[in-house]
Amino acid sequence: MTISAGDGVLTGAVAALQRACRAAGLDPAGARLMRSFASTVYHLPEEGVVVRLAEPTPGKYDRLVASLRVTRWLAERGYPATRPLDVKQPVAEEGFLVTFWHHEEDEGDRHDPAALGPMLRRLHDLPPVPFELPVYDPFGPVRTAIAACRVLGVGDRGWLLDRCSALAETYYERLRFTLPYGLIHGDAHRGNLIRASGRLLLCDWDSVSAGPREIDLVPTLQGARFGYTAAQRAEFCRSYGHDVREWEGYAVLRDMRELRTLTAVLRNAHRDPATADILSFRLASLRAGDDRQWQPF
């Protein structure tokens, strides 16, 4: 097992990894920590497998089941997505929900966000999935993360909850969407693109659901917060074939997305000062209503 010094917070994840791997008939020896933020992710080099461990937040099990069903369905249709292992999953172990995926070695670094446009167009043009999908929940994960956050002051907590309620009740529930309703990735941004064996793949399907297609377009356009240029965002719109910024509801979805980007930071701000600083900066920016650039993580 390869984990770096100081990873005491990962003790539970290591135990869950070992037990879940054995249940799936996999050898966890030599596991390498790839990431621990929104989820804890390990690579099993000898098995060619990625193991993702997620906290069992409300609705998470059903969303993971949906991610497995959808990605298997996508694989049958040749859609370029990461593929789950053919084992019984998700597995509940040691306070985590565990899923197993074929490892794809990312050959690239920072992918052009415009490359996501054709991927999403192809996804949205697929026929309806032959099974039920969870309905996209724009505010549930944010509210859950707010409730779980250990570092929020009373003022910031109240402001965030009020902001969720205002966006939901005053704006989102009254929107008239222009694109068809159907299968969406739910968290489509360039950080979920990898290049493997010479082709781009879309990964991290934990938020896959049924919802307005505009939801998948907004993260790249909101990416101005993270340094995406006007040219990159315009090329993304051109490559998808629709500019959602011309729709009157765009600003509502943009503001919703900005709240959504706080979820992992809220859950992890107690773990280290750097994450707490990111949360403080983003909250101050949101409350001030400015357009300062944010540091990605």
C-alpha positions in Angstrom: 0.0 0.0 0.0 1.6 3.3 -1.1 0.3 6.4 0.8 2.4 9.4 1.7 3.3 10.4 5.3 0.7 12.6 7.0 -2.2 10.8 5.4 -3.8 10.0 8.7 -7.2 11.2 7.5 -7.1 8.4 4.9 -6.9 5.6 7.4 -10.5 4.8 6.9 -10.3 4.9 3.2 -7.3 2.5 3.2 -9.3 0.0 5.3 -12.3 0.4 3.0 -10.1 -0.1 -0.1 -8.6 -3.3 1.2 -11.9 -4.9 2.1 -13.7 -3.8 -1.0 -10.9 -5.0 -3.3 -11.0 -8.4 -1.7 -14.8 -8.6 -2.0 -14.3 -7.8 -5.7 -11.5 -10.4 -6.2 -8.8 -7.7 -6.6 -5.4 -7.5 -5.0 -5.0 -4.1 -3.3 -1.2 -4.6 -2.8 0.7 -1.6 -4.3 -2.3 0.7 -4.4 -1.3 4.3 -5.1 -3.2 7.3 -3.9 -4.2 9.4 -7.0 -6.5 12.0 -5.4 -8.3 12.7 -2.2 -10.8 15.5 -2.4 -14.3 15.2 -3.7 -13.7 11.4 -3.7 -10.7 9.4 -2.6 -9.2 7.6 -5.7 -6.6 4.9 -5.8 -4.8 3.2 -8.7 -4.1 -0.5 -8.6 -1.2 -0.8 -11.1 -1.0 -4.5 -11.1 -4.7 -4.8 -11.8 -5.1 -1.9 -14.2 -8.0 -0.6 -12.1 -9.0 2.7 -10.5 -10.9 2.4 -7.2 -13.1 5.4 -6.2 -14.3 5.8 -2.6 -17.1 8.2 -1.9 -18.7 9.3 1.3 -22.3 8.0 1.6 -24.1 11.4 1.4 -27.9 11.4 0.8 -28.8 9.9 -2.5 -25.2 9.0 -3.3 -25.8 5.2 -3.6 -28.5 5.7 -6.2 -26.3 8.2 -8.1 -23.4 5.7 -8.2 -25.7 2.9 -9.4 -26.9 5.3 -12.2 -23.2 6.1 -13.1 -22.5 2.4 -13.5 -25.6 1.7 -15.6 -25.1 4.7 -17.8 -21.4 4.1 -18.5 -22.0 0.5 -19.4 -24.8 1.6 -21.7 -22.5 4.2 -23.2 -19.7 1.6 -23.8 -22.2 -0.5 -25.8 -22.7 2.5 -28.1 -19.0 3.3 -28.5 -19.3 6.6 -26.6 -15.8 7.7 -25.3 -16.3 7.4 -21.5 -14.5 5.7 -18.7 -15.7 2.1 -18.2 -16.6 0.3 -15.0 -15.2 -3.0 -14.1 -17.5 -6.0 -14.6 -17.9 -6.8 -10.9 -20.7 -6.4 -8.4 -20.7 -2.8 -7.3 -21.0 -0.3 -5.7 -19.6 -1.9 -2.5 -20.3 -0.4 0.9 -17.3 -0.8 3.2 -16.0 1.1 6.3 -18.2 4.2 5.8 -17.5 4.5 2.0 -19.2 3.6 -1.2 -16.7 2.0 -3.5 -16.7 1.6 -7.3 -14.1 0.0 -9.7 -13.1 1.4 -13.1 -10.7 0.4 -15.9 -7.6 2.5 -15.5 -6.9 4.9 -18.4 -3.5 6.5 -18.5 -4.0 10.2 -19.2 -1.5 11.3 -21.9 -2.4 15.0 -21.6 -2.3 17.8 -19.1 -4.7 20.7 -19.4 -7.2 20.0 -22.2 -8.7 22.8 -24.2 -12.2 23.4 -22.7 -13.5 23.7 -26.3 -12.8 20.0 -26.8 -15.7 19.3 -24.5 -18.3 20.8 -26.9 -18.4 17.9 -29.4 -18.3 15.3 -26.5 -21.4 16.9 -25.0 -23.2 17.3 -28.3 -22.7 13.6 -29.0 -23.9 12.7 -25.5 -27.0 14.8 -25.8 -27.8 13.4 -29.2 -27.9 9.8 -28.0 -31.3 8.1 -27.8 -33.0 8.0 -24.4 -31.6 5.6 -22.0 -33.8 2.5 -21.5 -33.9 2.8 -17.7 -34.8 5.4 -15.1 -32.3 8.1 -14.2 -32.1 10.2 -11.0 -33.5 13.7 -11.6 -30.8 16.4 -11.5 -30.8 18.0 -8.1 -29.1 21.4 -8.3 -29.1 22.4 -4.7 -29.2 19.1 -2.6 -25.5 18.4 -2.8 -24.7 22.1 -1.9 -27.0 22.1 1.1 -25.6 18.7 2.3 -22.0 20.1 2.0 -23.0 23.3 3.9 -24.5 21.2 6.7 -21.4 19.0 6.9 -18.8 21.9 6.8 -16.9 22.2 10.0 -15.4 25.6 9.5 -18.3 27.8 8.4 -19.3 30.7 10.6 -22.9 31.3 11.4 -23.0 34.3 9.0 -21.5 32.5 6.0 -23.7 29.4 6.6 -26.8 31.5 6.7 -25.9 33.4 3.6 -25.2 30.2 1.6 -28.5 28.6 2.6 -30.4 31.8 1.8 -28.6 32.0 -1.5 -29.6 28.4 -2.4 -33.3 29.2 -1.5 -33.4 32.4 -3.4 -31.9 30.9 -6.6 -34.2 27.8 -6.3 -37.5 29.5 -5.5 -37.2 32.9 -7.2 -35.3 31.8 -10.4 -34.6 28.2 -11.2 -38.1 26.8 -10.6 -39.5 29.5 -13.0 -37.0 29.0 -15.9 -38.2 27.9 -19.3 -35.4 25.9 -20.9 -34.8 25.9 -24.6 -32.8 22.7 -25.1 -34.4 19.2 -24.7 -34.6 17.5 -21.3 -32.7 14.2 -21.0 -29.4 12.5 -20.1 -26.8 14.9 -18.8 -23.3 14.3 -17.4 -24.1 16.7 -14.5 -20.5 17.9 -13.9 -19.1 18.5 -17.3 -15.8 20.5 -17.2 -12.4 20.0 -18.7 -11.0 18.5 -15.5 -13.2 15.5 -16.3 -11.6 15.0 -19.7 -8.6 12.6 -20.1 -6.7 11.6 -23.2 -5.9 7.9 -23.4 -4.7 5.9 -26.3 -5.0 8.9 -28.5 -8.6 9.8 -27.8 -10.5 12.0 -25.3 -12.6 10.3 -22.7 -15.2 11.8 -20.4 -14.9 10.6 -16.8 -16.4 11.1 -13.3 -20.0 10.2 -13.9 -21.1 10.5 -10.3 -23.6 13.3 -11.1 -25.2 11.7 -14.2 -28.9 12.3 -14.3 -31.9 13.5 -16.2 -32.1 17.2 -16.5 -32.0 20.3 -18.7 -29.1 20.0 -21.2 -28.1 23.6 -20.4 -26.7 22.3 -17.1 -23.9 20.6 -19.0 -22.9 23.8 -20.9 -22.6 26.2 -18.0 -19.5 24.9 -16.3 -17.2 25.7 -19.2 -18.8 29.2 -19.6 -18.5 29.8 -15.8 -14.9 28.7 -16.3 -14.0 32.4 -16.7 -13.6 32.2 -13.0 -10.7 29.8 -13.6 -9.0 31.7 -16.4 -10.8 30.4 -19.5 -10.4 32.9 -22.2 -13.3 34.5 -24.1 -11.9 32.8 -27.2 -12.0 29.4 -25.5 -15.6 29.9 -24.3 -16.7 31.1 -27.7 -15.1 28.1 -29.4 -16.8 25.7 -26.9 -20.2 27.2 -27.9 -19.4 26.9 -31.6 -18.2 23.3 -31.3 -21.3 22.3 -29.3 -23.6 24.2 -31.7 -25.5 26.4 -29.2 -24.6 29.5 -27.1 -26.5 29.3 -23.8 -25.3 32.8 -22.9 -27.9 34.2 -25.3 -30.7 32.6 -23.2 -32.3 34.7 -20.4 -31.7 31.9 -17.8 -28.0 31.7 -18.3 -27.1 34.0 -15.4 -29.2 31.9 -13.0 -27.4 28.6 -14.0 -24.0 30.4 -13.8 -24.8 31.5 -10.2 -26.0 28.0 -9.4 -22.8 26.5 -10.8 -20.7 28.9 -8.7 -22.4 27.5 -5.6 -21.9 24.0 -6.8 -18.1 24.5 -7.1 -18.0 25.0 -3.3 -19.3 21.5 -2.4 -15.9 19.7 -2.2 -14.2 22.7 -0.7 -16.9 22.9 2.0 -16.5 19.2 2.9 -12.7 19.4 3.0 -11.9 22.8 4.4 -11.2 21.4 7.8 -8.5 19.1 6.5 -5.8 21.7 5.6 -5.3 25.5 5.6 -4.9 25.8 1.8 -8.4 24.4 1.2 -9.8 26.6 4.0 -8.2 29.6 2.3 -9.8 28.7 -1.0 -13.2 28.5 0.6 -12.7 31.8 2.4 -11.7 33.5 -0.9 -14.5 32.1 -2.9 -17.1 33.0 -0.3 -15.8 36.5 0.0 -15.9 36.9 -3.8 -19.5 35.5 -4.0 -20.7 37.7 -1.2 -19.1 40.8 -2.7 -20.6 39.9 -6.1 -17.3 40.4 -7.9 -15.7 38.5 -10.8 -12.3 37.8 -9.3 -10.6 34.7 -10.6 -10.6 31.6 -8.4 -7.8 29.1 -7.8 -8.7 25.6 -9.1 -7.9 22.5 -7.0 
